[in-house]
């Protein structure tokens, strides 16, 4: 086991000591448990960047437009949109 030192703000230290007394554990045990918890939640084995996949697109329920029409509208420029609206009038 490795010995180490940590620095805590006074209020954090006081709260930690109260919790240790209530749970009847040492400050070292509290720190170990806290670090183990954080590691279990956040420390995943980082894989290569190729492992990441973008989220799958969801159908948002646009009524009356096909997926191709939605994509075309999303990619249209302001000029193209204004010309399309003029044609419809």
N, CA, C and O atoms as CSV, one atom per row, in Angstrom:
chain,resi,resn,atom,element,x,y,z
A,1,UNK,N,N,0.843,-1.167,0.000
A,1,UNK,CA,C,0.000,0.000,0.000
A,1,UNK,C,C,0.891,1.233,0.000
A,1,UNK,O,O,1.956,1.240,0.616
A,2,UNK,N,N,0.450,2.272,-0.692
A,2,UNK,CA,C,1.192,3.516,-0.811
A,2,UNK,C,C,0.647,4.526,0.193
A,2,UNK,O,O,-0.564,4.634,0.384
A,3,UNK,N,N,1.547,5.257,0.825
A,3,UNK,CA,C,1.134,6.360,1.701
A,3,UNK,C,C,1.204,7.637,0.892
A,3,UNK,O,O,2.123,7.827,0.096
A,4,UNK,N,N,0.242,8.502,1.093
A,4,UNK,CA,C,0.241,9.781,0.388
A,4,UNK,C,C,-0.380,10.849,1.270
A,4,UNK,O,O,-0.993,10.551,2.295
A,5,UNK,N,N,-0.215,12.076,0.864
A,5,UNK,CA,C,-0.817,13.195,1.576
A,5,UNK,C,C,-1.772,13.904,0.631
A,5,UNK,O,O,-1.533,13.976,-0.575
A,6,UNK,N,N,-2.844,14.420,1.183
A,6,UNK,CA,C,-3.776,15.218,0.395
A,6,UNK,C,C,-4.050,16.518,1.145
A,6,UNK,O,O,-3.893,16.601,2.363
A,7,UNK,N,N,-4.457,17.516,0.391
A,7,UNK,CA,C,-4.834,18.786,1.003
A,7,UNK,C,C,-6.322,18.973,0.812
A,7,UNK,O,O,-6.848,18.822,-0.290
A,8,UNK,N,N,-7.001,19.307,1.916
A,8,UNK,CA,C,-8.444,19.514,1.881
A,8,UNK,C,C,-8.761,20.888,2.459
A,8,UNK,O,O,-8.091,21.350,3.382
A,9,UNK,N,N,-9.777,21.531,1.915
A,9,UNK,CA,C,-10.243,22.758,2.574
A,9,UNK,C,C,-10.752,22.418,3.977
A,9,UNK,O,O,-11.203,21.300,4.230
A,10,UNK,N,N,-10.674,23.388,4.875
A,10,UNK,CA,C,-11.055,23.149,6.273
A,10,UNK,C,C,-12.476,22.619,6.404
A,10,UNK,O,O,-12.724,21.704,7.189
A,11,UNK,N,N,-13.417,23.189,5.640
A,11,UNK,CA,C,-14.811,22.746,5.770
A,11,UNK,C,C,-15.003,21.325,5.252
A,11,UNK,O,O,-15.797,20.570,5.813
A,12,UNK,N,N,-14.295,20.952,4.201
A,12,UNK,CA,C,-14.389,19.581,3.679
A,12,UNK,C,C,-13.808,18.605,4.691
A,12,UNK,O,O,-14.379,17.542,4.939
A,13,UNK,N,N,-12.674,18.968,5.273
A,13,UNK,CA,C,-12.050,18.110,6.277
A,13,UNK,C,C,-12.975,17.908,7.472
A,13,UNK,O,O,-13.122,16.791,7.969
A,14,UNK,N,N,-13.600,18.994,7.933
A,14,UNK,CA,C,-14.504,18.895,9.089
A,14,UNK,C,C,-15.686,17.982,8.791
A,14,UNK,O,O,-16.059,17.153,9.622
A,15,UNK,N,N,-16.275,18.133,7.610
A,15,UNK,CA,C,-17.403,17.268,7.234
A,15,UNK,C,C,-16.959,15.814,7.110
A,15,UNK,O,O,-17.677,14.902,7.522
A,16,UNK,N,N,-15.774,15.602,6.542
A,16,UNK,CA,C,-15.257,14.244,6.393
A,16,UNK,C,C,-15.022,13.598,7.762
A,16,UNK,O,O,-15.354,12.430,7.961
A,17,UNK,N,N,-14.459,14.345,8.694
A,17,UNK,CA,C,-14.223,13.807,10.038
A,17,UNK,C,C,-15.537,13.442,10.740
A,17,UNK,O,O,-15.620,12.421,11.423
A,18,UNK,N,N,-16.566,14.291,10.564
A,18,UNK,CA,C,-17.876,13.981,11.151
A,18,UNK,C,C,-18.423,12.687,10.580
A,18,UNK,O,O,-18.947,11.846,11.312
A,19,UNK,N,N,-18.299,12.530,9.263
A,19,UNK,CA,C,-18.791,11.316,8.618
A,19,UNK,C,C,-18.016,10.093,9.096
A,19,UNK,O,O,-18.598,9.032,9.323
A,20,UNK,N,N,-16.706,10.243,9.246
A,20,UNK,CA,C,-15.880,9.131,9.735
A,20,UNK,C,C,-16.284,8.711,11.140
A,20,UNK,O,O,-16.357,7.521,11.444
A,21,UNK,N,N,-16.542,9.683,11.984
A,21,UNK,CA,C,-16.963,9.363,13.352
A,21,UNK,C,C,-18.324,8.676,13.360
A,21,UNK,O,O,-18.546,7.729,14.115
A,22,UNK,N,N,-19.228,9.158,12.520
A,22,UNK,CA,C,-20.562,8.561,12.482
A,22,UNK,C,C,-20.522,7.130,11.937
A,22,UNK,O,O,-21.270,6.267,12.395
A,23,UNK,N,N,-19.657,6.884,10.969
A,23,UNK,CA,C,-19.555,5.552,10.348
A,23,UNK,C,C,-18.523,4.661,11.021
A,23,UNK,O,O,-18.397,3.480,10.696
A,24,UNK,N,N,-17.789,5.238,11.958
A,24,UNK,CA,C,-16.732,4.518,12.669
A,24,UNK,C,C,-15.706,3.946,11.694
A,24,UNK,O,O,-15.360,2.766,11.749
A,25,UNK,N,N,-15.229,4.812,10.803
A,25,UNK,CA,C,-14.161,4.433,9.877
A,25,UNK,C,C,-13.092,5.520,9.926
A,25,UNK,O,O,-13.342,6.635,10.386
A,26,UNK,N,N,-11.920,5.184,9.454
A,26,UNK,CA,C,-10.836,6.166,9.445
A,26,UNK,C,C,-10.975,7.086,8.232
A,26,UNK,O,O,-11.682,6.779,7.272
A,27,UNK,N,N,-10.290,8.205,8.303
A,27,UNK,CA,C,-10.278,9.138,7.189
A,27,UNK,C,C,-9.632,8.478,5.968
A,27,UNK,O,O,-10.054,8.711,4.835
A,28,UNK,N,N,-8.610,7.656,6.205
A,28,UNK,CA,C,-7.965,6.930,5.110
A,28,UNK,C,C,-8.957,5.997,4.418
A,28,UNK,O,O,-8.971,5.901,3.190
A,29,UNK,N,N,-9.785,5.309,5.207
A,29,UNK,CA,C,-10.783,4.400,4.623
A,29,UNK,C,C,-11.824,5.178,3.826
A,29,UNK,O,O,-12.245,4.741,2.755
A,30,UNK,N,N,-12.235,6.329,4.347
A,30,UNK,CA,C,-13.179,7.172,3.620
A,30,UNK,C,C,-12.585,7.609,2.286
A,30,UNK,O,O,-13.258,7.565,1.256
A,31,UNK,N,N,-11.333,8.029,2.308
A,31,UNK,CA,C,-10.663,8.450,1.077
A,31,UNK,C,C,-10.544,7.294,0.099
A,31,UNK,O,O,-10.799,7.471,-1.092
A,32,UNK,N,N,-10.157,6.103,0.580
A,32,UNK,CA,C,-10.056,4.923,-0.304
A,32,UNK,C,C,-11.394,4.607,-0.952
A,32,UNK,O,O,-11.474,4.377,-2.158
A,33,UNK,N,N,-12.452,4.598,-0.130
A,33,UNK,CA,C,-13.778,4.287,-0.673
A,33,UNK,C,C,-14.222,5.328,-1.701
A,33,UNK,O,O,-14.797,4.992,-2.736
A,34,UNK,N,N,-13.947,6.586,-1.396
A,34,UNK,CA,C,-14.317,7.648,-2.330
A,34,UNK,C,C,-13.574,7.524,-3.644
A,34,UNK,O,O,-14.175,7.648,-4.711
A,35,UNK,N,N,-12.275,7.281,-3.580
A,35,UNK,CA,C,-11.481,7.134,-4.798
A,35,UNK,C,C,-11.909,5.900,-5.575
A,35,UNK,O,O,-12.015,5.950,-6.800
A,36,UNK,N,N,-12.157,4.788,-4.882
A,36,UNK,CA,C,-12.613,3.572,-5.563
A,36,UNK,C,C,-13.948,3.807,-6.262
A,36,UNK,O,O,-14.165,3.319,-7.371
A,37,UNK,N,N,-14.834,4.546,-5.624
A,37,UNK,CA,C,-16.130,4.835,-6.238
A,37,UNK,C,C,-15.947,5.671,-7.497
A,37,UNK,O,O,-16.503,5.349,-8.547
A,38,UNK,N,N,-15.170,6.741,-7.394
A,38,UNK,CA,C,-14.948,7.608,-8.556
A,38,UNK,C,C,-14.310,6.809,-9.692
A,38,UNK,O,O,-14.694,6.973,-10.850
A,39,UNK,N,N,-13.351,5.958,-9.381
A,39,UNK,CA,C,-12.720,5.146,-10.420
A,39,UNK,C,C,-13.716,4.192,-11.071
A,39,UNK,O,O,-13.662,3.970,-12.281
A,40,UNK,N,N,-14.618,3.630,-10.280
A,40,UNK,CA,C,-15.592,2.697,-10.862
A,40,UNK,C,C,-16.588,3.415,-11.765
A,40,UNK,O,O,-17.100,2.826,-12.716
A,41,UNK,N,N,-16.861,4.670,-11.475
A,41,UNK,CA,C,-17.815,5.430,-12.279
A,41,UNK,C,C,-17.158,6.054,-13.503
A,41,UNK,O,O,-17.703,5.974,-14.604
A,42,UNK,N,N,-16.003,6.670,-13.328
A,42,UNK,CA,C,-15.413,7.472,-14.390
A,42,UNK,C,C,-14.236,6.831,-15.116
A,42,UNK,O,O,-14.010,7.138,-16.286
A,43,UNK,N,N,-13.500,5.978,-14.484
A,43,UNK,CA,C,-12.266,5.476,-15.090
A,43,UNK,C,C,-12.541,4.260,-15.953
A,43,UNK,O,O,-12.420,3.119,-15.508
A,44,UNK,N,N,-12.906,4.523,-17.177
A,44,UNK,CA,C,-13.065,3.443,-18.135
A,44,UNK,C,C,-11.778,3.353,-18.923
A,44,UNK,O,O,-11.067,4.346,-19.082
A,45,UNK,N,N,-11.481,2.183,-19.408
A,45,UNK,CA,C,-10.276,2.026,-20.201
A,45,UNK,C,C,-10.444,2.786,-21.502
A,45,UNK,O,O,-11.247,2.395,-22.349
A,46,UNK,N,N,-9.702,3.859,-21.670
A,46,UNK,CA,C,-9.869,4.620,-22.899
A,46,UNK,C,C,-9.354,3.821,-24.084
A,46,UNK,O,O,-8.183,3.443,-24.127
A,47,UNK,N,N,-10.219,3.569,-25.032
A,47,UNK,CA,C,-9.830,2.857,-26.232
A,47,UNK,C,C,-9.335,3.839,-27.263
A,47,UNK,O,O,-9.132,5.019,-26.980
A,48,UNK,N,N,-9.149,3.347,-28.429
A,48,UNK,CA,C,-8.723,4.241,-29.502
A,48,UNK,C,C,-9.892,5.124,-29.912
A,48,UNK,O,O,-11.043,4.850,-29.575
A,49,UNK,N,N,-9.582,6.177,-30.639
A,49,UNK,CA,C,-10.632,7.087,-31.065
A,49,UNK,C,C,-11.581,6.410,-32.046
A,49,UNK,O,O,-12.691,6.893,-32.270
A,50,UNK,N,N,-11.151,5.297,-32.630
A,50,UNK,CA,C,-11.998,4.574,-33.573
A,50,UNK,C,C,-13.155,3.869,-32.878
A,50,UNK,O,O,-14.129,3.487,-33.527
A,51,UNK,N,N,-13.054,3.694,-31.550
A,51,UNK,CA,C,-14.113,3.014,-30.807
A,51,UNK,C,C,-15.368,3.865,-30.692
A,51,UNK,O,O,-16.470,3.332,-30.560
A,52,UNK,N,N,-15.210,5.181,-30.742
A,52,UNK,CA,C,-16.352,6.071,-30.560
A,52,UNK,C,C,-17.221,6.050,-31.798
A,52,UNK,O,O,-16.720,6.126,-32.920
A,53,UNK,N,N,-18.510,5.949,-31.599
A,53,UNK,CA,C,-19.475,5.992,-32.683
A,53,UNK,C,C,-20.461,7.111,-32.397
A,53,UNK,O,O,-20.897,7.270,-31.257
A,54,UNK,N,N,-20.824,7.892,-33.415
A,54,UNK,CA,C,-21.817,8.930,-33.163
A,54,UNK,C,C,-23.160,8.293,-32.841
A,54,UNK,O,O,-23.422,7.162,-33.252
A,55,UNK,N,N,-24.004,8.994,-32.122
A,55,UNK,CA,C,-25.309,8.435,-31.801
A,55,UNK,C,C,-26.133,8.215,-33.067
A,55,UNK,O,O,-25.984,8.932,-34.056
A,56,UNK,N,N,-26.986,7.231,-33.013
A,56,UNK,CA,C,-27.866,6.937,-34.141
A,56,UNK,C,C,-28.890,8.057,-34.273
A,56,UNK,O,O,-29.416,8.529,-33.264
A,57,UNK,N,N,-29.184,8.494,-35.503
A,57,UNK,CA,C,-30.187,9.545,-35.664
A,57,UNK,C,C,-31.568,9.036,-35.265
A,57,UNK,O,O,-31.900,7.867,-35.459
A,58,UNK,N,N,-32.345,9.925,-34.716
A,58,UNK,CA,C,-33.705,9.571,-34.314
A,58,UNK,C,C,-34.691,10.256,-35.234
A,58,UNK,O,O,-34.457,11.375,-35.690
A,59,UNK,N,N,-35.784,9.586,-35.503
A,59,UNK,CA,C,-36.853,10.205,-36.268
A,59,UNK,C,C,-37.637,11.086,-35.308
A,59,UNK,O,O,-38.171,10.610,-34.306
A,60,UNK,N,N,-37.699,12.370,-35.624
A,60,UNK,CA,C,-38.301,13.320,-34.702
A,60,UNK,C,C,-39.773,13.576,-34.972
A,60,UNK,O,O,-40.384,14.428,-34.328
A,61,UNK,N,N,-40.345,12.849,-35.914
A,61,UNK,CA,C,-41.776,12.939,-36.123
A,61,UNK,C,C,-42.222,14.097,-36.988
A,61,UNK,O,O,-43.334,14.592,-36.801
A,62,UNK,N,N,-41.412,14.553,-37.926
A,62,UNK,CA,C,-41.817,15.614,-38.838
A,62,UNK,C,C,-42.884,15.069,-39.755
A,62,UNK,O,O,-42.634,14.123,-40.502
A,63,UNK,N,N,-44.033,15.632,-39.714
A,63,UNK,CA,C,-45.142,15.121,-40.518
A,63,UNK,C,C,-45.141,15.783,-41.887
A,63,UNK,O,O,-44.968,16.997,-41.996
A,64,UNK,N,N,-45.331,14.992,-42.917
A,64,UNK,CA,C,-45.448,15.522,-44.256
A,64,UNK,C,C,-44.129,15.651,-44.992
A,64,UNK,O,O,-44.141,15.965,-46.182
A,65,UNK,N,N,-42.989,15.426,-44.346
A,65,UNK,CA,C,-41.702,15.509,-45.026
A,65,UNK,C,C,-40.989,14.166,-44.943
A,65,UNK,O,O,-41.009,13.503,-43.906
A,66,UNK,N,N,-40.363,13.776,-46.039
A,66,UNK,CA,C,-39.558,12.558,-46.015
A,66,UNK,C,C,-38.201,12.888,-45.413
A,66,UNK,O,O,-37.859,14.058,-45.238
A,67,UNK,N,N,-37.435,11.862,-45.101
A,67,UNK,CA,C,-36.091,12.072,-44.559
A,67,UNK,C,C,-35.241,12.870,-45.550
A,67,UNK,O,O,-34.471,13.740,-45.142
A,68,UNK,N,N,-35.374,12.582,-46.846
A,68,UNK,CA,C,-34.601,13.291,-47.870
A,68,UNK,C,C,-35.000,14.765,-47.931
A,68,UNK,O,O,-34.135,15.623,-48.108
A,69,UNK,N,N,-36.283,15.075,-47.788
A,69,UNK,CA,C,-36.738,16.465,-47.806
A,69,UNK,C,C,-36.240,17.231,-46.579
A,69,UNK,O,O,-35.855,18.396,-46.682
A,70,UNK,N,N,-36.250,16.583,-45.441
A,70,UNK,CA,C,-35.739,17.211,-44.219
A,70,UNK,C,C,-34.257,17.527,-44.377
A,70,UNK,O,O,-33.808,18.619,-44.030
A,71,UNK,N,N,-33.492,16.556,-44.908
A,71,UNK,CA,C,-32.059,16.752,-45.109
A,71,UNK,C,C,-31.810,17.895,-46.091
A,71,UNK,O,O,-30.932,18.728,-45.865
A,72,UNK,N,N,-32.580,17.938,-47.177
A,72,UNK,CA,C,-32.415,18.997,-48.173
A,72,UNK,C,C,-32.712,20.365,-47.554
A,72,UNK,O,O,-31.983,21.324,-47.803
A,73,UNK,N,N,-33.764,20.462,-46.762
A,73,UNK,CA,C,-34.104,21.731,-46.111
A,73,UNK,C,C,-33.016,22.150,-45.123
A,73,UNK,O,O,-32.678,23.329,-45.026
A,74,UNK,N,N,-32.480,21.191,-44.403
A,74,UNK,CA,C,-31.442,21.497,-43.411
A,74,UNK,C,C,-30.164,21.974,-44.076
A,74,UNK,O,O,-29.437,22.787,-43.505
A,75,UNK,N,N,-29.879,21.484,-45.271
A,75,UNK,CA,C,-28.640,21.839,-45.957
A,75,UNK,C,C,-28.812,23.022,-46.906
A,75,UNK,O,O,-27.829,23.502,-47.470
A,76,UNK,N,N,-30.018,23.493,-47.088
A,76,UNK,CA,C,-30.276,24.601,-48.014
A,76,UNK,C,C,-29.721,25.908,-47.462
A,76,UNK,O,O,-29.706,26.135,-46.252
A,77,UNK,N,N,-29.272,26.752,-48.363
A,77,UNK,CA,C,-28.784,28.062,-47.956
A,77,UNK,C,C,-29.954,29.028,-47.853
A,77,UNK,O,O,-31.063,28.712,-48.285
A,78,UNK,N,N,-29.714,30.191,-47.289
A,78,UNK,CA,C,-30.754,31.210,-47.131
A,78,UNK,C,C,-31.282,31.636,-48.503
A,78,UNK,O,O,-32.487,31.825,-48.672
A,79,UNK,N,N,-30.394,31.786,-49.474
A,79,UNK,CA,C,-30.800,32.212,-50.818
A,79,UNK,C,C,-31.702,31.145,-51.449
A,79,UNK,O,O,-32.730,31.465,-52.045
A,80,UNK,N,N,-31.308,29.886,-51.314
A,80,UNK,CA,C,-32.125,28.801,-51.875
A,80,UNK,C,C,-33.498,28.768,-51.217
A,80,UNK,O,O,-34.504,28.562,-51.895
A,81,UNK,N,N,-33.547,28.965,-49.930
A,81,UNK,CA,C,-34.829,28.944,-49.223
A,81,UNK,C,C,-35.711,30.114,-49.644
A,81,UNK,O,O,-36.919,29.943,-49.805
A,82,UNK,N,N,-35.134,31.295,-49.824
A,82,UNK,CA,C,-35.931,32.445,-50.218
A,82,UNK,C,C,-36.451,32.286,-51.644
A,82,UNK,O,O,-37.563,32.720,-51.944
A,83,UNK,N,N,-35.662,31.669,-52.528
A,83,UNK,CA,C,-36.102,31.437,-53.909
A,83,UNK,C,C,-37.226,30.398,-53.936
A,83,UNK,O,O,-38.161,30.520,-54.728
A,84,UNK,N,N,-37.142,29.393,-53.092
A,84,UNK,CA,C,-38.174,28.362,-53.035
A,84,UNK,C,C,-39.488,28.954,-52.538
A,84,UNK,O,O,-40.550,28.626,-53.066
A,85,UNK,N,N,-39.429,29.830,-51.520
A,85,UNK,CA,C,-40.648,30.420,-50.989
A,85,UNK,C,C,-41.285,31.367,-52.008
A,85,UNK,O,O,-42.510,31.493,-52.035
A,86,UNK,N,N,-40.496,32.029,-52.839
A,86,UNK,CA,C,-41.041,32.916,-53.858
A,86,UNK,C,C,-41.752,32.128,-54.950
A,86,UNK,O,O,-42.770,32.574,-55.481
A,87,UNK,N,N,-41.223,30.971,-55.281
A,87,UNK,CA,C,-41.829,30.130,-56.314
A,87,UNK,C,C,-43.190,29.623,-55.884
A,87,UNK,O,O,-44.104,29.503,-56.700
A,88,UNK,N,N,-43.326,29.324,-54.588
A,88,UNK,CA,C,-44.590,28.770,-54.097
A,88,UNK,C,C,-45.703,29.797,-54.094
A,88,UNK,O,O,-46.874,29.418,-54.117
A,89,UNK,N,N,-45.382,31.095,-54.068
A,89,UNK,CA,C,-46.392,32.148,-53.993
A,89,UNK,C,C,-47.017,32.385,-55.301
A,89,UNK,O,O,-47.893,33.241,-55.421
